[in-house]
Amino acid sequence: MSTFWSVRLFSHRKRPVHLGPYPLERLPRLESADSRFPRSGAQRLPARPGESEPPGRRSADHAYRQYQELFDGQCRGSVAPEAPVPDDPVKVTENLKAGLYFLDADMVGCALIGDQTWTGDRLDHRFAIVCLIAFTRKLSNECPGDDWIDGTRQINADLRATELAVITAAYIRNLGHDAVAHTPGRTDLDLDRAALQAGLVEVRRGHLRAPYIKGGFALSAASTNWEMAPDRPLARRGRLAGLRSTSGLGWMLGTGGTRAGIGRLNGDHRPLHMGRYPMERIKRVDEPTTLIVDDEVPRVPVRAGGFVRAANGDMGPKFAADVKVFAWKTPQAQAYEHQIDAMVAYQDGETTPEIDAESRDPHRNTGALKALAHHLGGDMAGVCRVPTYAWYSHRNDGSVVEPYHPNALVILLDQGYETMEGASGDDWVSGAQSMRAYMRGAQIAGIIAAHIRSLGYSARSHTNSDSDVLHIPLVLHAGLGEMSRIGELVLNPFVGPRFKSVVVSTDMPVTPDRHIDFGLQDFCSKCTKCARECPCAAIPFGGKVMFNGAEMWKPDMERCTKYRLGNLRGSACGRCMKTCPFNIEGVLAERVLLWSAIKLPFTRRWLARLDDRVGNGSINLIKKWWWDLEWRDGTCIVPPKGTNARNLDPDGDKIAARQQIAHYTADMLPPGDSVGVPVKLIRKEAVARSERAESPTEARTRLAPKNMRG
């Protein structure tokens, strides 16, 4: 099978986020939103396309149910005081649409709810924001994971549609307007009719179809009394108009930044286990590209993390208070964070006592795990052994962690290039980007872990809210990236640092992926853009050091943590991700430059400079769709005191000569069981540790006799 990958021919830089990936705006519409539906009226609508494969004996369909029930139980909620947002119905609608596209909806429309659309309790709601989720791709030939995935495409799309409706309704309520989610499992609306009214579907040749989408789909909606600008239903299209709008050359190639009609440009021909990114084309090596001395890497407790230290009072009362809200002090992030907490209870469970006879092949299991991860919405996946040092020594409550699984599936969630384009990296959407990825990851990993347990193997998901493992070493060992100048962060060749991770640990037999080498150590040595643009000077300009047994550019944890917690003009921070040259859209021209950065070492310094010259990392105002709002005191939404709107700072490297980085080595960390007992950070000593840090060259020289003896 060909491994040609997906690639965008045309950039979407000039396409507003609320328009979405499909060119719905090109389709002919009826005269007004309250027009009667063509050939439908109040009659029953034809069925949507379904999936052709029923769930088999090894299907993962059972693992979705508890999450579907969880979200269905959150369709309604209390309404907060009204927030200071624009009262323009058009701006309201654009904000809600963009928020749903940020959450990976395929199509979104606004419906004016007609009398015939109500099927249950008739609410005092005139408008509905309707969401459409397409089925994941299915190839004609047999692929890894098919027996797990077949029969789950409808429930998979249903769950995503449910999640988006519940979150959108919660977001609307957070802004002070009543809203109710209508899901495939619990609705008072005829969702097909609402989608027809919103211009997302049409009746063609006796079938209910979504334009531009060949297969099946799921629908959900959030109804509200908040004034919106409804979309008009689709008009009947003649053959010529239909060809121009859904089969024309512009649509097929993806002009204007839309999703291309040619499936190969989107990677639709690639098996699910391979994902949409060509990781198989990246050079594989047996060892990481940075030195790790296994027996010198200590296990550390959860208590040692920067945010946990702040929560325990190590940084003083101000930061102890900030850690409770810093990443979810916006109405979007509030809605996401609530779901993250609700899913913690599902991270572990009972294991079926008998092992499934067809689940003993490590290679087959590896392909199936990756396929299921991509099917559920993961952007990349890798498999590795779990080294002992990747396990925390103690949990957040002080209890001891004894390593219990040998293997891990690591899944990356893209934080969203479009939204990152419109942001400074440390403004009011930064926290929401993180929470969105963490929320989706918790759901994906929870379902996979539940399915593994049903096959007779132990499995547990590890999320940002509750993890027994450190994610960074596992992302590295799963062959998903290399260590970068940003510091304790692995960078991927296709999405750069713009991701969050989630992990499933298990004793299911798997075939580990090898490490990758795409020249990042040399590239980062020639590029200091992230250090220059860091708003708190926490990223080093100098060379790598050995820190707790591992080679890295060691960042200043204290500075980074305090800035993210105390950021008064934004929510958390991701400016290093925003400005990294590997934070790219993925259009053809960028792929050529990426190939050069990987294959032609002599171009790397020039490419780092070119990234500045073309303005990559600047704010693209076309992509700014969110409102700058702050959830204050846990009670109301207010306009913030200000917003970070910084652009590139070419002179930012002037601080390099006077930069001091603090290294809090393992022996300076608080004990794992010191819960609630503040342990002060001794910065003067940490800076001295940094100045005395061993270089990787010195470490290799020191280790050479030992290696020769071995």
ABEGO torsion letter per residue (X at the ends): XBABBBBBABBAAABBAAAEABBAAABBBBABAABBBBGAEABBBBBBBBBABBBBAABAAAAAAAAAAAAAAAABBBBBBBBBBBABAAAAAAAAAAAAAAAGBABBBBBBBBAAABABBBBBBABBBBBBBBBBBBBABBBBGAAAABGAAAAAAAAAAAAAAAAAAAAAAAAGBBBBBBBAABBABBAAAAAAAAGABBBBGGBBBBBGBABBBBBBBBBBABBBBBBBBBBBBBAAAAAAAAABAAAAAGBGGBBBABAAAAGAABBAAAEABBAAABBBBABBABBBBAAABBBBBAAABAAAAAAAGAAEAAAAAAAAAAAAABAAAAAAAAAAAAAAAAABBBBBABBBAAAABAAAAAAAAAAAAAAAGBABBBBBBBBAAABBABBAAGBBBBBABABBBBBBBBAEAAAAAABAGABAAAAAAAAAAAAAAAAAAAAAAAAAAAAGBBBBBBBAABBABBAAAAAAAAGAEBBBAAEBBBBBAAAEABBBBBBBBBABBBBBBBBBBAGAAAAAAABAAAAAABAAGABBABBBBBBGGBBBBBBBAAAAAAAAAABAAEBEBAAAAAABAABBAGBAAAAAAAAAAAABAAAAAAAAAAAAAAGBGBBBAAABABBBBBBBGGABBBBBAEBBABBBBAAAAAAAAABBBBBBBAAABBBAABBGBBBBBBAAAAAAAAAABBBAAAAAAAAAAAAAAX
